[in-house]
Amino acid sequence: MDCTRRQWICGASAVALTASKSFALQGHPAAALDEGPEVERFRNAERRALATFRVAAESRFVTLRKPALKVHVLAAGKGSPVLLIHGGGAVAVQFAPVLSVVAGDFRCFAPDRPGCGLTDRFDYTNIPFRQHAIDFVGSLMDALDLPKAALVGNSMGGLWALLFALAAPERVAKLVLLGGPAASGPPPYPRRPPRAREGDASLDAMRAGYRVVMADADRVPNDILEADFAASKLPGASRAWNTMVEDVVREHITTYALRPELKNLKPPTLFAYGDKDMEGPPSVAREMAELAPNARCEIVADAGHLVWLDQPRVCVKLLLDFLKSA
């Protein structure tokens, strides 16, 4: 595969794809996350972040049928269900600023994706990526007893939400894409922040990664930064991230490649896109919205890829207004 097609993951690929000594897959892509000091540090960091934003979230686990694994979910609020799917190697608690407001009107569920946070470890090597994303969202909704829900996704989570909405539109009440779904623009794709091996990450390196995905990394709340840093230290975190980006390239799964299918995107859709998103200029989001029959685009000024962290008030208002609209 030539460098142009691989450029979007060059940063992550610089990290060696060595097997994690902390878990053994034994022919199965998922493995339990063993309790230990790293897990306890992450739990504490997650609790602090939720407390900072006054999110009264229940931390719970559900077992999925396909893919077969145990998933950690933050659940908060009452009302119609909203499922929030985080991006890249992040964690559910990164959505705490959104949950603090949206949970006042909706029943929110924010899972840690496979290999992230407290969800089972996961190796994406030779996983059929598109079907995996669809299966994960559908099985999670089944486990949460949600026949239908609004989906909110960022980056890789946005791509997963989009893939599921195309595959099962009858189960998606509305679709919100916070920031560009992964690889929204044409190649060459932007570099992703690298994911260091467990034990090698530093808080300064984590903040440097946020400079890539935000208009102003100084805006990231310290508790969110520290929770993300603690998550990067969890056993198997780097393996999940590195094998995932390799799998995406191998399977050629990008949002840009989905453009011919957007005419079939049935759920009402909102693209909330930062004018400084690393995925490309605002025209990237406007073009996608024009291709979908029931979509609109809102460009958020002075915001990057993590649009709700750069401009939380503007972004949450857009999200709430859209979710409440007829």
Secondary structure, DSSP 8 states (H G I E B T S, - for coil): --HHHHGGGHHHHTS-----TT---TT-SEE----SHHHHHHHHHHHHHHHHTT---EEEEEEETTTTEEEEEEEE--SSEEEEE--TT--GGGGHHHHHHHTTTSEEEEE--TTSTTS-EE--TT--HHHHHHHHHHHHHHHTT-SSEEEEE-THHHHHHHHHHHH-GGGEEEEEEES--TT-S-SS---------TTT--HHHHHHHHHHHSS-GGGS-HHHHHHHHHHHTSTTHHHHHHHHHHHHHHHT--TGGGGGGGGG--S-EEEEEETT-TT--THHHHHHHHHSTTEEEEEETT--SSHHHHSHHHHHHHHHHHHH--
